[in-house]
């Protein structure tokens, strides 16, 4: 989804989760717009 967002108009924010002392990346999280239907 993140890579696909570079070629579309979708807004996606991706963040890395790092250890403060070593700056080692231990994970990631992100935000994206999602449309919900009232039918479900």
C-alpha positions as CSV (number, residue, x, y, z in Angstrom):
1,X,0.0,0.0,0.0
2,X,2.8,2.4,0.9
3,X,4.7,1.9,-2.4
4,X,1.5,2.1,-4.4
5,X,0.7,5.5,-2.8
6,X,3.7,7.0,-4.6
7,X,1.9,6.7,-7.9
8,X,-1.6,7.7,-6.8
9,X,-3.2,10.6,-5.0
10,X,-3.7,8.5,-1.8
11,X,-2.2,10.1,1.3
12,X,-0.2,7.6,3.4
13,X,2.2,8.4,6.2
14,X,4.7,5.8,7.3
15,X,6.9,6.0,10.4
16,X,9.8,3.9,11.6
17,X,9.9,2.8,15.3
18,X,13.5,3.0,16.6
19,X,15.3,2.2,19.8
20,X,16.4,5.5,21.3
21,X,19.9,4.4,22.4
22,X,21.0,2.5,19.3
23,X,18.7,4.0,16.7
24,X,18.0,0.4,15.5
25,X,14.7,0.1,13.6
26,X,12.5,-2.4,15.3
27,X,9.2,-1.8,13.5
28,X,6.9,0.6,11.7
29,X,3.5,2.1,11.8
30,X,1.5,4.3,9.5
31,X,-1.7,6.1,8.7
32,X,-3.9,6.0,5.6
33,X,-7.3,7.2,4.7
34,X,-10.0,4.5,4.8
35,X,-13.6,4.8,3.6
36,X,-16.2,3.1,5.7
37,X,-19.7,2.1,4.6
38,X,-22.7,2.5,6.9
39,X,-24.1,-0.7,5.4
40,X,-21.7,-2.9,7.4
